[in-house]
Amino acid sequence: MKRFLLLIVLCISALAGVWMTIELQKSKKSGVIEAIDARRSIRAYKDTPVEREKLQLLAECGVKAPSAMNRQEWELRIVDNKEWIDACTADYLKAVEGTDKAKYMLTPTFKNIFRNAPAVIFVAAPEGGFSDVNIGMLGENIMLAATELGLGTCCLGSVPYMFMEQGMEKYAKMLNFSDGYHLRFALAVGYPDEEPEAKERDLSKIKFVE
Ligand SMILES: Cc1cc2nc3c(=O)[nH]c(=O)nc-3n(C[C@H](O)[C@H](O)[C@H](O)COP(=O)(O)O)c2cc1C
């Protein structure tokens, strides 16, 4: 009986130890802080398609971001159709053939103009007001949620400019944003095929004011 009680006491102490360690870890870092540390811009992706439920979840995490006066002035379009992505890539390469833009794009591991991702989330908003702030928050929500799901992302500010090249207007039209909404950036999404080091951050930018 004594041995049995001793065993129970030992088990309870072991469990308490594990619980305390977990709580300590949690107090040091939440899931969000871990995702912030782990997020990188990913420019090499596996061909594995991203599950639609995950893309939907990412978009929903995006629109849960705060927005000025809760106006939610943003629209998202998700494209995971390989044929669409490949056709868009072919037309862009045709438009910029022989220029530095093509040279910059065509790396040895090149798959498509969306940094080789199998899925892209296009983000549009009206110009002016707080729209830059709003969509910035939306984008970061998506990227952090993606990190937590084991997905890589890359914010692509270049995409609206690519869509201005000759023959690219049709892709912008296909996104079918509402009147007054302009494509502002895209997010490449997919399963990462690289593990880049974190880029250094300049912490001297942060100052307390006494
Ligand atoms: C508004 C914005 C536009 C960006 N546009 C591009 C882009 O067009 N192509 C690209 O490869 N990366 C782009 N990036 C990714 C940055 O290059 C990247 O965030 C930066 O180098 C820091 O690296 P990290 O994201 O891995 O921390 C963009 C990032 C932001 C925030």
The ligand as an SDF file (V2000), in Angstrom:
LIG
                    3D

 31 33  0  0  0  0  0  0  0  0999 V2000
    5.2080   45.8320  -49.0170 C   0  0  0  0  0  0  0  0  0  0  0  0
    6.1730   44.7180  -49.3350 C   0  0  0  0  0  0  0  0  0  0  0  0
    6.4560   44.4220  -50.6530 C   0  0  0  0  0  0  0  0  0  0  0  0
    7.3230   43.3530  -50.9620 C   0  0  0  0  0  0  0  0  0  0  0  0
    7.5130   43.0230  -52.2670 N   0  0  0  0  0  0  0  0  0  0  0  0
    8.2750   41.9540  -52.5890 C   0  0  0  0  0  0  0  0  0  0  0  0
    8.3930   41.5300  -53.9380 C   0  0  0  0  0  0  0  0  0  0  0  0
    7.8040   42.1040  -54.8470 O   0  0  0  0  0  0  0  0  0  0  0  0
    9.1720   40.4420  -54.1990 N   0  0  0  0  0  0  0  0  0  0  0  0
    9.8130   39.7530  -53.1970 C   0  0  0  0  0  0  0  0  0  0  0  0
   10.4760   38.7720  -53.5000 O   0  0  0  0  0  0  0  0  0  0  0  0
    9.7110   40.1280  -51.8940 N   0  0  0  0  0  0  0  0  0  0  0  0
    8.9560   41.2030  -51.5580 C   0  0  0  0  0  0  0  0  0  0  0  0
    8.7940   41.5650  -50.2380 N   0  0  0  0  0  0  0  0  0  0  0  0
    9.4590   40.7880  -49.1700 C   0  0  0  0  0  0  0  0  0  0  0  0
   10.6560   41.5540  -48.5560 C   0  0  0  0  0  0  0  0  0  0  0  0
   11.7430   41.5370  -49.4610 O   0  0  0  0  0  0  0  0  0  0  0  0
   11.0210   40.8640  -47.2100 C   0  0  0  0  0  0  0  0  0  0  0  0
    9.9370   40.9850  -46.3240 O   0  0  0  0  0  0  0  0  0  0  0  0
   12.2630   41.4940  -46.5560 C   0  0  0  0  0  0  0  0  0  0  0  0
   13.3970   41.2700  -47.3440 O   0  0  0  0  0  0  0  0  0  0  0  0
   12.5300   40.9070  -45.1620 C   0  0  0  0  0  0  0  0  0  0  0  0
   12.6870   39.5070  -45.2060 O   0  0  0  0  0  0  0  0  0  0  0  0
   11.7300   38.5480  -44.3670 P   0  0  0  0  0  0  0  0  0  0  0  0
   10.3330   38.7830  -44.8200 O   0  0  0  0  0  0  0  0  0  0  0  0
   12.2030   37.1470  -44.6600 O   0  0  0  0  0  0  0  0  0  0  0  0
   11.8980   38.8880  -42.9060 O   0  0  0  0  0  0  0  0  0  0  0  0
    7.9450   42.6240  -49.9100 C   0  0  0  0  0  0  0  0  0  0  0  0
    7.6410   42.9370  -48.5840 C   0  0  0  0  0  0  0  0  0  0  0  0
    6.7550   43.9550  -48.2990 C   0  0  0  0  0  0  0  0  0  0  0  0
    6.4080   44.2390  -46.8510 C   0  0  0  0  0  0  0  0  0  0  0  0
  1  2  1  0
  2  3  1  0
  2 30  2  0
  3  4  2  0
  4  5  1  0
  4 28  1  0
  5  6  2  0
  6  7  1  0
  6 13  1  0
  7  8  2  0
  7  9  1  0
  9 10  1  0
 10 11  2  0
 10 12  1  0
 12 13  2  0
 13 14  1  0
 14 15  1  0
 14 28  1  0
 15 16  1  0
 16 17  1  0
 16 18  1  0
 18 19  1  0
 18 20  1  0
 20 21  1  0
 20 22  1  0
 22 23  1  0
 23 24  1  0
 24 25  2  0
 24 26  1  0
 24 27  1  0
 28 29  2  0
 29 30  1  0
 30 31  1  0
M  END
$$$$
